[in-house]
Amino acid sequence: MSIYLDTLVIVNAYITWLTLSLTSKLSHQYSPPIRMAIGAFLGGFSALIIIIPENMGVIFLKIISFVIIIVAAFVRKGLSRQRFLIICAEFLGVNIVFGGAVYLLQSLMGADIIYINNASFYFDISLGTLIFFTAVIYVLTVIISGLLERKADRNHAYRVMFDYGGTSYSFDGVADTGNTVTDLFTGKPVIICTGSNEKPDFERFSAVPYSTIDGEGLLYAFSPDELYIEDETGKKKTVNALLAFTERGERRAVFNPAILHE
């Protein structure tokens, strides 16, 4: 089988983007698109290891590239060592599952279309075919993950509390994976407080675009002095997020449950 290096890099960059996206979903660890792209780019070039004869040095090099990809995509200030290890384990698990799915695909197709060496893949199929099958896997994973998250979130009651300018505020919290509003500059998620004109007189803010089924617009998000979420057991967790206010809807604070796992 002939290996074309440009195809090898492009295909593995795509695979890395896919596995990083799934890891982000499963670990509830947000990664800005630019960092996901950097991680995917590094994953594509790390696949060049496939042309090196197998030895212990190559295994060490593969481990180093694995860690570098995760650091490029997910590591940021405040990430604990425990969270980092969890992300590493889930990224490894996603890759193992993906590898198993590849072997299954090969068995079903009854053709020798895959070359594997040093834990790297080379697919002797068109990029379009690969994109189709992996896109199906990705969509199914996202749907199942979303359904499980929504079912779990219905069983919890939250309070979103924050301090700003010496005043404390409190809202009923609603965990909703549909809130994907994120500040483009800092990468921080935005908690949306609705149904209230009681808001701090903040001076520094970020204009954050959003879109719903009703239309699109801008939210003005700011960073409170302290922000934490309390569950029904009284356990409080400090979260790293921005706040935005809108007078529409009932009085509550809508947040993505992913911020509880960061």
FITIDREN-664542 format. One record per residue (C-alpha): residue number from 1; residue in three letters; x, y, z. Coordinates in steps of 0.25 Angstrom, whole numbers, plus 5000, padded with zeros to 4 digits. Layout:
R  resi  resn     X     Y     Z
R   NUM   ala     X     Y     Z
...
This chain:
R  resi  resn     X     Y     Z
R     1   met  5000  5000  5000
R     2   ser  5005  5014  4996
R     3   ile  5004  5025  5007
R     4   tyr  5002  5039  5002
R     5   leu  5007  5048  5013
R     6   asp  4998  5060  5009
R     7   thr  4986  5050  5010
R     8   leu  4991  5044  5023
R     9   val  4993  5058  5030
R    10   ile  4979  5063  5025
R    11   val  4971  5051  5029
R    12   asn  4978  5050  5043
R    13   ala  4976  5065  5045
R    14   tyr  4961  5062  5043
R    15   ile  4961  5050  5052
R    16   thr  4968  5058  5063
R    17   trp  4957  5069  5062
R    18   leu  4947  5058  5063
R    19   thr  4953  5052  5075
R    20   leu  4955  5065  5082
R    21   ser  4941  5069  5079
R    22   leu  4936  5057  5085
R    23   thr  4945  5058  5097
R    24   ser  4940  5072  5099
R    25   lys  4926  5067  5100
R    26   leu  4928  5056  5109
R    27   ser  4937  5063  5119
R    28   his  4929  5076  5118
R    29   gln  4942  5084  5116
R    30   tyr  4940  5095  5106
R    31   ser  4951  5098  5096
R    32   pro  4951  5110  5087
R    33   pro  4950  5107  5072
R    34   ile  4964  5113  5069
R    35   arg  4970  5103  5080
R    36   met  4962  5091  5074
R    37   ala  4968  5095  5061
R    38   ile  4982  5095  5066
R    39   gly  4980  5082  5073
R    40   ala  4975  5076  5060
R    41   phe  4987  5082  5053
R    42   leu  4997  5076  5062
R    43   gly  4990  5062  5062
R    44   gly  4991  5062  5047
R    45   phe  5005  5064  5047
R    46   ser  5008  5054  5058
R    47   ala  5002  5044  5049
R    48   leu  5015  5044  5041
R    49   ile  5020  5035  5052
R    50   ile  5014  5024  5044
R    51   ile  5026  5023  5035
R    52   ile  5036  5021  5046
R    53   pro  5039  5007  5049
R    54   glu  5033  5002  5063
R    55   asn  5042  5003  5075
R    56   met  5041  5009  5089
R    57   gly  5046  5022  5085
R    58   val  5034  5024  5076
R    59   ile  5024  5020  5087
R    60   phe  5030  5031  5096
R    61   leu  5029  5040  5084
R    62   lys  5014  5036  5082
R    63   ile  5011  5039  5097
R    64   ile  5018  5052  5096
R    65   ser  5010  5056  5084
R    66   phe  4997  5051  5091
R    67   val  5000  5060  5103
R    68   ile  5003  5072  5094
R    69   ile  4990  5071  5086
R    70   ile  4982  5071  5099
R    71   val  4990  5083  5105
R    72   ala  4988  5091  5092
R    73   ala  4973  5088  5092
R    74   phe  4969  5089  5106
R    75   val  4979  5093  5116
R    76   arg  4976  5107  5122
R    77   lys  4979  5115  5135
R    78   gly  4972  5109  5146
R    79   leu  4970  5095  5141
R    80   ser  4973  5085  5152
R    81   arg  4983  5073  5151
R    82   gln  4971  5064  5153
R    83   arg  4963  5070  5142
R    84   phe  4975  5069  5133
R    85   leu  4976  5054  5136
R    86   ile  4961  5052  5134
R    87   ile  4962  5059  5120
R    88   cys  4974  5050  5116
R    89   ala  4967  5038  5120
R    90   glu  4955  5042  5112
R    91   phe  4963  5046  5100
R    92   leu  4970  5032  5101
R    93   gly  4956  5025  5102
R    94   val  4950  5032  5090
R    95   asn  4962  5029  5082
R    96   ile  4961  5014  5086
R    97   val  4946  5014  5083
R    98   phe  4949  5020  5069
R    99   gly  4960  5010  5066
R   100   gly  4950  4999  5069
R   101   ala  4940  5005  5060
R   102   val  4950  5006  5049
R   103   tyr  4953  4991  5051
R   104   leu  4938  4988  5050
R   105   leu  4937  4996  5038
R   106   gln  4948  4989  5031
R   107   ser  4942  4975  5035
R   108   leu  4928  4980  5029
R   109   met  4934  4985  5016
R   110   gly  4942  4972  5015
R   111   ala  4954  4979  5009
R   112   asp  4968  4983  5014
R   113   ile  4967  4998  5013
R   114   ile  4974  5002  5026
R   115   tyr  4989  5002  5030
R   116   ile  4992  5003  5044
R   117   asn  5006  5006  5050
R   118   asn  5011  5013  5063
R   119   ala  4996  5015  5067
R   120   ser  4994  5023  5054
R   121   phe  4984  5021  5043
R   122   tyr  4985  5022  5028
R   123   phe  4972  5020  5021
R   124   asp  4972  5015  5006
R   125   ile  4958  5021  5004
R   126   ser  4953  5035  4999
R   127   leu  4953  5046  5009
R   128   gly  4938  5048  5006
R   129   thr  4935  5034  5010
R   130   leu  4943  5035  5023
R   131   ile  4936  5049  5026
R   132   phe  4922  5042  5024
R   133   phe  4925  5031  5034
R   134   thr  4932  5039  5045
R   135   ala  4921  5050  5044
R   136   val  4910  5039  5046
R   137   ile  4918  5034  5058
R   138   tyr  4920  5048  5063
R   139   val  4905  5052  5062
R   140   leu  4900  5040  5069
R   141   thr  4910  5042  5080
R   142   val  4905  5057  5082
R   143   ile  4891  5053  5082
R   144   ile  4892  5042  5092
R   145   ser  4901  5051  5101
R   146   gly  4891  5062  5100
R   147   leu  4879  5053  5104
R   148   leu  4886  5048  5116
R   149   glu  4891  5061  5120
R   150   arg  4877  5067  5119
R   151   lys  4870  5055  5127
R   152   ala  4881  5057  5138
R   153   asp  4879  5072  5139
R   154   arg  4864  5071  5141
R   155   asn  4867  5064  5155
R   156   his  4875  5076  5160
R   157   ala  4871  5089  5166
R   158   tyr  4881  5100  5166
R   159   arg  4883  5114  5171
R   160   val  4893  5124  5163
R   161   met  4898  5134  5173
R   162   phe  4908  5145  5170
R   163   asp  4914  5158  5177
R   164   tyr  4917  5171  5169
R   165   gly  4921  5184  5175
R   166   gly  4918  5180  5189
R   167   thr  4904  5175  5186
R   168   ser  4899  5160  5185
R   169   tyr  4890  5155  5175
R   170   ser  4882  5141  5174
R   171   phe  4875  5134  5163
R   172   asp  4868  5121  5162
R   173   gly  4878  5113  5153
R   174   val  4874  5105  5141
R   175   ala  4884  5095  5134
R   176   asp  4882  5095  5119
R   177   thr  4892  5090  5109
R   178   gly  4885  5099  5099
R   179   asn  4892  5111  5105
R   180   thr  4905  5111  5097
R   181   val  4907  5126  5097
R   182   thr  4922  5128  5099
R   183   asp  4931  5141  5100
R   184   leu  4939  5141  5087
R   185   phe  4951  5148  5093
R   186   thr  4953  5140  5107
R   187   gly  4946  5127  5103
R   188   lys  4938  5128  5116
R   189   pro  4923  5123  5116
R   190   val  4912  5133  5118
R   191   ile  4901  5130  5129
R   192   ile  4888  5138  5124
R   193   cys  4880  5144  5135
R   194   thr  4866  5146  5129
R   195   gly  4853  5152  5134
R   196   ser  4859  5163  5143
R   197   asn  4863  5178  5142
R   198   glu  4870  5176  5155
R   199   lys  4885  5176  5150
R   200   pro  4898  5182  5154
R   201   asp  4903  5196  5148
R   202   phe  4915  5190  5142
R   203   glu  4925  5198  5134
R   204   arg  4933  5188  5127
R   205   phe  4926  5178  5118
R   206   ser  4928  5169  5106
R   207   ala  4918  5170  5094
R   208   val  4914  5155  5092
R   209   pro  4906  5151  5080
R   210   tyr  4895  5140  5082
R   211   ser  4884  5133  5073
R   212   thr  4871  5126  5077
R   213   ile  4859  5121  5069
R   214   asp  4853  5135  5071
R   215   gly  4865  5143  5065
R   216   glu  4879  5148  5067
R   217   gly  4885  5159  5075
R   218   leu  4895  5164  5085
R   219   leu  4897  5162  5100
R   220   tyr  4906  5170  5109
R   221   ala  4913  5161  5118
R   222   phe  4922  5165  5130
R   223   ser  4931  5158  5140
R   224   pro  4925  5158  5154
R   225   asp  4934  5159  5167
R   226   glu  4930  5145  5171
R   227   leu  4921  5135  5164
R   228   tyr  4916  5121  5169
R   229   ile  4905  5111  5167
R   230   glu  4899  5104  5178
R   231   asp  4891  5090  5177
R   232   glu  4880  5085  5185
R   233   thr  4889  5079  5195
R   234   gly  4895  5092  5198
R   235   lys  4908  5089  5191
R   236   lys  4914  5102  5185
R   237   lys  4924  5102  5173
R   238   thr  4931  5114  5169
R   239   val  4930  5116  5154
R   240   asn  4938  5123  5143
R   241   ala  4928  5130  5135
R   242   leu  4922  5143  5130
R   243   leu  4908  5148  5133
R   244   ala  4898  5155  5124
R   245   phe  4884  5160  5126
R   246   thr  4871  5161  5118
R   247   glu  4857  5165  5123
R   248   arg  4850  5155  5115
R   249   gly  4845  5142  5121
R   250   glu  4843  5137  5135
R   251   arg  4853  5141  5146
R   252   arg  4864  5131  5145
R   253   ala  4879  5128  5142
R   254   val  4882  5119  5130
R   255   phe  4895  5112  5129
R   256   asn  4902  5101  5122
R   257   pro  4904  5089  5132
R   258   ala  4918  5088  5126
R   259   ile  4923  5099  5135
R   260   leu  4920  5090  5147
R   261   his  4931  5081  5142
R   262   glu  4942  5090  5139
